[in-house]
Amino acid sequence: MTATAPRKSVTAPAGDVVTDPVDLRVIRALQLAPRVPFARIAAVLGLPERTVARRYQALHRDGILRIFGAVNPFRTGEHPWTVRVHCRPDSAEALATALARRDDIVWVALAAAGSEVVFSIRSPSAEQRDTLLTRRLPRASHVLDVEASVLLHSFVGQRSDDWGGLAHHLTADETARLRADALPTAAEAAEPVPLEPVDHAIIAALARDGRASYAELAAAGISEGRVTRRLAALLASGTVLIDMDLAMDALGFAAKAHLHMRVSPARLHETGQALAELPEVAFAAALSGPHNLVAAVVCRDLADLYTFTTRRVGQLEGVQTMEVSPIFRAVKQAGARTDEGRLLDPLPDARPRRRPAGPGGAP
């Protein structure tokens, strides 16, 4: 069971929207460079280091952002599955809550006005996954239909800054300077680094705090030098990712949706790449099943979502059909539960987890 820590009292109550320009600049800077020292971020933004540190701590405490490390399943050859469960509306909440308690389920949301539960599963064994998908869920009396698809290729959603809704809060020069300081992005052809026993302690610590220092990562009895070398190798190969999760409602982005598309096979790759260039897209992947392309998008409101789907996505030549499924409420994001739309930290004994199939509103 994935345990989460209770949210501490917040300075920005649930329902409030972050509008402070300094907060928004700090958030975007951390998206670009989640492990860069506060002193460097402060120098780029022209702010005191203490201000940057204090703003980050408040935003994290209030459940608005969370930086974490995770294993990238696409680099280890373990592809996640995304599952849509249509059920009776009066049972969807209970089903979503039960699924969120499982360690192998990293993302759960209610969609279609609460009559659909969508989740991403990363089971340690095919047997465990198949037991849930082929026996337990289909036999539940309140479940009407189960549609499961394996993710074949990720177009966007492997970087902490993939969602670009806050990009305009930094200048082009500030963005370039922070990108230069950020962790290197692994080339798709790079060889994954096999996980060693010592890595699990490092990953577990990063799962709790993606900004943990090398000294903190070495607290499990590993030398600081070895931690530094192992983490550098894991990050450079893309085997481990440092990501940032955001409470989108608290940032004023209230319209989140999954786009389930049918795309001509000959145009699938170019269409996925085109989606990856759109700032509203937090995640996009090719997958098996009747819809061969899925995207998680984050917009300001429903009017913005309509404009985006009709004038941007709808104009892509390869898209044959598109189903827009608004996200009613996220129950679990990036392996940790949510509370009134805010992010909860995993408790210290939480197990290392795989990278979710997508940041924020991703499936």
C-alpha positions in Angstrom: 0.0 0.0 0.0 1.3 3.4 -0.9 1.3 5.6 2.2 1.0 9.3 2.1 1.7 11.9 4.8 -1.1 14.2 5.9 -1.0 17.6 4.4 0.2 20.3 6.8 -1.9 23.4 7.3 -1.7 25.4 4.2 -1.1 29.2 3.8 -3.1 29.1 0.6 -6.4 27.3 1.3 -7.8 24.8 -1.2 -9.7 26.6 -3.9 -7.3 29.6 -4.0 -5.2 30.2 -7.1 -1.5 31.1 -7.1 -1.2 34.5 -8.7 2.0 35.9 -7.2 4.5 36.4 -10.1 7.5 35.4 -8.0 5.8 32.1 -7.1 5.0 31.4 -10.7 8.6 32.3 -11.8 10.1 30.0 -9.1 7.8 27.2 -10.2 8.8 27.5 -13.8 12.4 27.7 -12.9 12.1 24.4 -10.9 10.3 22.8 -13.8 13.4 23.5 -15.9 16.0 22.7 -13.4 14.5 20.7 -10.5 17.8 19.8 -8.7 19.7 23.0 -9.4 20.8 24.8 -6.2 18.6 27.6 -5.0 21.6 30.0 -5.2 21.8 29.4 -9.0 18.1 29.8 -9.5 18.1 33.0 -7.5 21.0 34.4 -9.6 19.1 33.7 -12.9 15.8 35.1 -11.6 17.4 38.1 -9.9 16.0 37.2 -6.5 17.6 36.6 -3.1 18.5 33.0 -2.5 16.5 33.1 0.7 13.4 34.2 -1.2 13.6 31.3 -3.7 14.1 28.8 -0.9 11.3 30.2 1.2 8.9 30.3 -1.8 9.7 26.7 -2.7 9.2 25.4 0.8 5.8 27.2 1.1 4.6 25.9 -2.3 5.7 22.4 -1.4 4.1 22.6 2.1 0.9 23.8 0.6 0.7 20.8 -1.8 1.1 22.9 -4.9 4.3 21.3 -6.2 6.3 18.1 -5.4 9.7 17.2 -6.9 10.5 13.5 -6.9 12.7 10.9 -8.6 11.5 7.7 -10.2 12.6 4.8 -12.4 11.7 5.4 -16.1 9.9 2.2 -17.2 10.5 3.1 -20.9 14.2 2.9 -20.3 14.0 -0.4 -18.4 11.8 -2.2 -21.0 8.8 -2.3 -18.7 5.9 -0.6 -20.4 3.0 0.8 -18.4 -0.6 0.1 -19.1 -3.4 2.6 -19.1 -6.8 1.3 -18.2 -10.3 2.8 -18.6 -13.0 1.3 -16.4 -16.6 2.2 -17.1 -18.7 1.6 -14.0 -21.9 2.7 -12.2 -21.5 6.3 -11.1 -22.4 5.5 -7.5 -19.4 3.1 -7.3 -16.7 5.0 -9.1 -15.4 6.9 -6.1 -15.0 3.7 -4.0 -13.3 1.9 -6.9 -10.9 4.8 -7.5 -10.0 5.0 -3.8 -9.4 1.2 -3.6 -7.1 1.3 -6.7 -5.2 4.3 -5.3 -4.1 2.2 -2.3 -2.2 -0.2 -4.6 1.5 0.3 -4.9 1.5 -0.8 -8.6 -1.0 1.9 -9.6 0.7 5.2 -9.9 -2.1 7.4 -11.3 -5.9 7.3 -10.7 -8.6 9.8 -11.8 -12.3 10.0 -12.1 -13.5 11.0 -15.7 -16.7 11.3 -17.6 -18.5 13.1 -14.8 -17.6 10.3 -12.4 -18.7 7.3 -14.4 -15.3 6.3 -15.6 -12.1 5.5 -13.6 -8.9 5.9 -15.4 -5.6 4.6 -14.1 -2.0 3.7 -14.9 -0.6 0.4 -13.7 3.0 -0.7 -13.3 3.0 -4.1 -11.7 6.2 -5.8 -10.6 5.0 -9.0 -12.4 2.7 -9.7 -15.4 0.8 -12.2 -13.2 -0.1 -9.5 -10.7 -1.2 -7.1 -13.5 -3.2 -9.8 -15.3 -5.0 -10.8 -12.1 -6.3 -7.3 -11.7 -7.2 -6.7 -15.4 -8.5 -10.1 -16.4 -10.1 -11.4 -13.3 -10.7 -9.0 -10.4 -12.0 -5.9 -12.3 -14.2 -7.7 -14.9 -15.9 -9.8 -12.3 -16.8 -6.8 -10.1 -20.6 -6.3 -10.2 -20.3 -2.5 -10.5 -17.9 -2.6 -13.4 -19.5 -2.4 -16.9 -16.5 -2.5 -19.2 -12.7 -2.5 -19.0 -10.4 -1.2 -21.8 -6.7 -1.8 -21.2 -3.9 -0.6 -23.5 -0.1 -0.9 -23.3 1.9 2.2 -23.9 4.2 1.6 -26.9 6.1 4.8 -27.3 6.2 8.1 -25.3 6.4 11.4 -27.3 6.3 13.8 -24.4 6.1 13.4 -20.6 9.6 12.3 -19.7 10.9 15.7 -18.6 9.9 17.9 -15.7 9.3 20.9 -18.0 7.2 19.1 -20.7 4.0 21.0 -19.8 4.6 24.6 -20.9 1.6 26.4 -19.4 3.9 28.6 -17.3 6.7 29.1 -19.8 5.8 32.8 -20.4 6.7 33.7 -16.8 10.4 33.5 -17.7 12.3 35.3 -20.5 14.0 33.4 -23.3 17.4 34.2 -21.7 16.4 32.9 -18.2 15.0 29.8 -19.8 18.2 29.1 -21.7 20.4 29.7 -18.7 18.3 27.3 -16.5 18.2 24.7 -19.2 22.0 24.8 -19.4 22.2 24.1 -15.7 19.6 21.3 -15.7 20.2 17.6 -15.7 21.2 16.3 -19.1 18.5 14.6 -21.2 19.4 11.1 -22.1 19.5 10.3 -25.8 16.8 7.8 -26.9 19.6 5.5 -28.1 21.5 5.6 -24.8 22.0 2.3 -23.0 20.0 2.0 -19.8 22.0 1.4 -16.7 21.0 -1.8 -14.9 19.8 -1.2 -11.4 22.2 -2.4 -8.6 21.1 -3.2 -5.0 22.5 0.1 -3.8 20.4 2.0 -6.3 17.1 1.1 -4.6 18.0 3.1 -1.4 18.9 6.1 -3.6 15.7 5.9 -5.6 13.6 5.5 -2.4 15.1 8.7 -1.0 14.5 10.6 -4.3 10.9 9.4 -4.4 10.4 11.3 -1.2 12.4 14.3 -2.1 13.8 14.8 -5.6 16.0 17.7 -4.3 17.7 15.5 -1.6 21.4 16.3 -1.3 24.1 13.8 -1.9 24.7 13.7 1.8 21.0 12.9 2.5 21.0 10.2 -0.3 24.1 8.7 1.4 22.3 8.4 4.8 21.4 4.8 4.0 25.0 3.8 4.6 26.4 4.5 1.1 29.4 6.7 0.6 28.7 10.1 -0.7 31.1 9.6 -3.5 29.4 6.4 -4.7 26.0 8.1 -4.5 27.2 10.9 -6.7 28.6 8.6 -9.3 25.6 6.2 -9.3 23.1 9.0 -9.5 25.0 10.7 -12.4 25.0 7.4 -14.3 21.3 6.7 -13.7 20.3 10.2 -14.7 22.5 10.4 -17.8 21.1 7.2 -19.1 17.5 8.2 -18.5 17.1 5.1 -16.2 16.0 7.5 -13.4 14.1 10.7 -13.9 13.7 13.8 -11.7 10.2 15.1 -12.2 7.9 17.7 -10.8 4.2 17.2 -10.1 1.8 20.2 -9.9 -1.6 20.9 -8.4 -3.0 22.4 -11.6 -6.2 23.7 -10.1 -4.2 25.8 -7.7 -2.4 27.3 -10.6 -5.6 28.3 -12.4 -5.7 25.5 -14.9 -9.1 23.9 -14.2 -9.8 22.0 -17.5 -7.8 18.8 -17.7 -8.7 16.1 -20.2 -7.5 13.0 -22.0 -7.7 13.0 -25.7 -8.2 9.5 -27.1 -7.4 9.6 -30.8 -7.4 7.3 -33.8 -4.6 8.2 -36.1 -3.5 6.8 -39.5 -0.7 4.4 -38.7 1.5 6.1 -41.4 1.1 9.4 -39.6 1.2 8.2 -36.0 4.8 9.2 -35.2 4.6 12.6 -36.9 1.3 13.3 -35.2 2.7 12.3 -31.8 5.7 14.6 -32.4 3.4 17.5 -33.3 1.4 17.1 -30.1 4.7 17.1 -28.1 5.3 20.7 -29.4 2.1 22.1 -28.0 2.5 23.7 -24.5 -0.9 22.4 -23.3 0.2 18.8 -23.7 1.6 17.3 -20.6 1.9 13.7 -22.0 1.4 12.0 -25.3 2.0 8.3 -26.2 1.2 5.7 -28.8 -0.6 2.7 -27.4 -2.4 -0.5 -28.4 -6.2 -0.8 -28.7 -8.9 1.1 -30.7 -7.3 4.5 -29.9 -3.7 4.4 -30.9 -2.7 7.8 -29.6 -3.5 9.4 -26.2 -2.7 12.8 -24.9 -3.2 14.4 -21.5 -3.8 18.1 -21.8 -4.1 21.0 -19.3 -6.1 24.1 -20.2 -7.4 27.2 -18.3 -11.1 26.4 -18.7 -13.5 24.5 -21.0 -13.5 27.3 -23.6 -9.8 27.1 -23.8 -10.0 23.3 -24.1 -12.6 23.6 -26.9 -10.3 26.0 -28.8 -7.3 23.8 -28.3 -9.0 20.6 -29.4 -10.7 22.1 -32.5 -8.1 24.6 -33.7 -4.9 22.9 -32.7 -5.3 19.1 -32.4 -8.2 18.9 -34.8 -6.1 20.5 -37.5 -3.4 17.8 -37.4 -3.8 15.8 -40.7 -3.3 12.4 -39.2 -6.1 12.6 -36.6 -9.2 10.7 -37.8 -11.3 10.7 -34.7 -10.9 12.2 -31.2 -12.7 11.5 -28.0 -12.3 14.3 -25.3 -12.7 12.9 -21.8 -12.6 15.6 -19.1 -10.9 14.7 -15.9 -13.4 15.0 -13.1 -10.9 14.6 -10.2 -7.5 13.2 -9.7 -7.3 10.7 -6.8 -3.6 9.8 -7.1 -0.8 11.5 -9.0 2.8 10.4 -9.5 2.4 7.6 -7.0 1.0 9.7 -4.2 -2.5 10.6 -3.1 -4.2 14.0 -3.4 -6.3 15.9 -0.9 -8.8 18.6 -2.1 -6.7 19.0 -5.2 -3.4 19.4 -3.3 -0.4 17.0 -3.5 0.5 14.8 -0.5 4.0 13.5 0.1 4.6 9.8 0.4 5.5 8.7 3.9 9.2 7.8 4.6 8.6 4.1 4.2 7.1 4.4 0.7 8.7 2.0 -1.8 10.6 3.1 -4.8 8.3 3.5 -7.8 8.3 3.6 -11.5 7.8 6.8 -13.4 4.1 7.4 -13.9 2.9 7.1 -17.4 2.6 10.8 -17.4 3.1 13.9 -15.2 0.1 15.9 -13.7 -3.0 14.9 -15.7 -1.4 12.1 -17.6 -2.9 8.6 -17.9 
